[in-house]
């Protein structure tokens, strides 16, 4: 029969490591690239992998779909596609507690919201030094999206993250961060640019933003709106340059 989850890699149990793999071109249900780890106490390290061009036919998580206690760092998660008529989490879907750092999450797609990352069902994602760009949806919330269950709120904490050029066609926007029902987010020292509309916050949710550059202004200490002066967006170089240009040693 059809593989419903983890067509590339399925993980179950405690203290596993998925290191330095290419997980590519798999076609399955939830987490077509990498899935599993749904016992809350189970830990998993996902590091140094290329997770790309996996196609999900279910409603959640085309690239990565993980519960439990996970560390996800130094991966490239790219080009994963959720082909269902509706669905959430193109690149990564988090259900448990995730520590994510130094990942590049780009060019992923889902139909509804959470083109790059979706934190769901009481999940908590701590994200630092993440580069998230060129993700898409058919509706809104092309970057990071967060939603709850009936009883548990979901949370995302972003520090030193760059969220750029994520696109959705709907005017509701929220293409950097989209907080649906009873969800909470914190951004600090982040850069948000080229998303059209950066923020969507449901009336039952709350977002705190400090020391962050965003194109859609947001009230908070140290926040501002400006050109971030990326070095070369055409060649996907999102390092900063000064107003005088970029230093090029001879």
C-alpha positions in Angstrom: 0.0 0.0 0.0 0.9 3.7 -0.1 3.5 5.0 2.4 1.6 7.4 4.6 4.6 9.0 6.5 8.3 9.2 6.3 8.8 7.9 2.7 12.5 8.9 2.9 13.3 8.4 6.6 11.0 7.2 9.4 12.3 7.6 13.0 10.9 6.0 16.2 12.5 5.7 19.6 14.9 7.7 21.7 18.3 9.2 21.1 18.6 8.7 17.4 20.7 10.8 15.0 20.1 11.6 11.4 23.4 13.1 10.1 24.9 14.2 6.8 22.4 12.6 4.5 20.7 13.5 1.2 17.0 12.9 1.6 15.6 13.7 -1.9 12.7 13.1 -4.3 10.6 11.0 -2.0 6.8 10.9 -2.4 4.6 10.1 0.6 2.2 11.4 3.2 3.1 13.4 6.2 6.8 14.1 6.3 7.6 12.7 2.9 11.3 13.4 3.5 11.7 12.8 7.3 9.0 11.8 9.8 8.4 10.3 13.2 9.6 10.7 16.8 6.1 11.2 18.3 6.7 10.0 21.9 7.1 13.3 23.8 10.2 12.1 25.7 12.1 10.7 22.7 15.0 12.8 21.5 16.4 13.2 18.0 19.2 15.1 16.3 18.9 16.1 12.7 22.1 17.7 11.5 23.9 18.4 8.3 21.3 17.0 5.9 20.0 18.1 2.5 16.3 17.5 2.6 14.9 18.6 -0.8 12.3 18.1 -3.4 10.2 15.7 -1.4 6.5 15.7 -2.3 3.7 15.2 0.2 0.3 14.1 -0.8 -1.3 14.4 2.7 -2.3 17.6 4.5 0.8 18.3 6.7 4.5 18.5 6.4 6.0 17.8 3.0 9.7 17.9 4.0 10.0 17.2 7.7 7.2 16.2 10.2 8.4 15.6 13.7 7.2 15.3 17.2 9.1 14.5 20.4 12.2 16.5 21.5 14.2 17.4 18.4 17.3 19.4 17.5 17.4 20.4 13.9 20.6 22.3 12.9 22.8 23.1 9.9 20.4 21.5 7.4 19.3 22.7 4.0 15.5 22.1 3.6 14.6 23.1 0.1 12.0 22.6 -2.6 9.6 20.4 -0.6 6.1 20.5 -1.9 2.7 19.7 -0.4 0.5 18.8 -3.4 -2.8 18.3 -1.5 -5.6 20.8 -2.2 -5.1 22.2 1.3 -2.5 21.7 4.0 0.2 23.2 6.3 3.9 23.0 6.6 5.8 22.9 3.4 9.4 22.6 4.7 9.1 21.7 8.4 6.2 20.8 10.7 6.9 20.7 14.5 4.5 19.0 16.9 6.8 18.6 19.9 9.7 20.7 21.2 12.2 21.7 18.6 15.5 23.6 18.8 16.3 24.8 15.3 19.5 26.7 14.4 21.6 27.6 11.3 19.2 25.9 8.9 18.5 27.3 5.4 14.8 26.8 4.7 13.9 27.9 1.1 11.7 27.3 -1.9 9.2 25.1 -0.1 5.4 25.2 -0.7 2.1 24.3 1.0 -1.4 25.3 0.0 -2.7 26.9 3.2 -0.1 28.5 5.5 3.3 27.7 6.9 5.2 27.4 3.6 8.5 27.2 5.4 7.7 26.1 9.0 4.5 25.2 10.8 4.3 24.8 14.6 1.1 22.9 15.5 -0.9 21.2 18.2 0.9 22.7 21.3 4.4 22.5 19.7 7.2 24.8 20.7 10.0 25.9 18.3 13.1 27.8 19.4 14.7 29.1 16.3 18.0 31.0 16.0 20.2 32.0 13.1 17.7 30.6 10.6 17.6 31.8 7.0 14.1 31.4 5.6 13.4 32.6 2.1 11.4 32.1 -1.1 8.8 29.9 0.4 5.2 30.1 -0.9 1.6 29.2 -0.2 -1.6 29.5 -2.2 -3.3 31.6 0.5 -1.3 33.4 3.3 1.4 32.8 5.9 4.2 31.8 3.5 7.0 31.9 6.2 6.4 30.6 9.7 2.9 29.8 10.9 1.7 28.7 14.4 -1.5 27.2 15.5 -2.9 25.5 18.6 -5.1 22.6 19.7 -8.3 23.0 21.6 -6.4 22.9 24.9 -2.7 23.7 24.2 -1.2 26.8 22.8 1.8 26.7 20.4 4.8 28.9 20.6 7.7 30.1 18.4 10.8 32.0 19.6 13.0 33.5 17.0 16.4 35.1 17.6 18.8 36.4 14.9 16.7 35.0 12.1 16.4 36.3 8.5 13.0 35.9 6.8 13.0 37.2 3.3 11.0 37.1 0.1 8.3 34.7 1.2 5.2 35.0 -1.0 1.5 34.4 -0.8 -1.3 36.0 -3.0 -3.9 36.7 -0.3 -4.1 40.1 1.3 -4.2 38.5 4.8 -0.5 38.2 4.5 1.6 37.2 7.5 4.4 36.0 5.3 7.1 36.3 7.9 5.1 35.1 10.9 1.4 34.0 11.0 -0.2 33.4 14.4 -3.5 31.6 14.2 -5.6 30.6 17.2 -4.2 31.0 20.7 -0.6 31.0 19.5 2.4 33.0 20.8 5.5 34.3 19.1 8.6 36.2 20.1 11.1 37.9 17.7 14.3 39.4 18.7 17.2 40.7 16.5 15.5 39.5 13.3 15.4 40.8 9.8 12.2 40.6 7.8 12.2 42.0 4.2 10.5 41.4 0.9 7.6 39.5 2.3 4.9 42.0 1.3 3.1 41.7 4.6 5.2 40.5 7.5 2.7 39.9 10.4 -0.6 38.3 11.0 -1.8 37.9 14.6 -5.2 36.4 15.4 -7.1 38.2 18.1 -6.6 35.3 20.5 -2.8 35.3 19.9 0.1 37.5 20.9 3.4 38.5 19.3 6.3 40.4 20.9 8.9 41.9 18.6 12.1 43.8 19.7 15.3 45.0 18.0 14.0 43.8 14.7 14.0 45.3 11.2 10.8 44.7 9.3 9.2 46.3 6.3 5.8 46.2 8.0 6.3 48.3 11.1 5.7 46.8 14.5 5.7 48.5 17.9 8.4 47.3 20.3 11.7 48.4 21.7 14.5 48.8 19.1 12.3 48.0 16.1 12.7 49.9 12.9 12.0 49.9 9.2 14.8 50.2 6.6 16.5 48.6 3.7 18.6 45.8 5.2 21.3 46.3 2.5 21.7 42.6 1.6 24.8 41.8 -0.3 23.3 40.1 -3.3 19.8 38.7 -3.2 19.8 37.6 -6.8 22.6 35.1 -5.9 20.9 34.3 -2.5 23.6 36.1 -0.4 21.7 37.7 2.5 24.8 38.9 4.4 24.7 42.7 5.1 26.8 45.4 3.5 27.4 48.9 4.5 25.9 52.0 2.7 29.3 52.2 1.0 29.1 48.8 -0.4 30.7 45.5 0.5 34.4 44.9 1.3 36.1 42.8 -1.3 39.7 42.0 -0.4 42.2 42.1 -3.2 
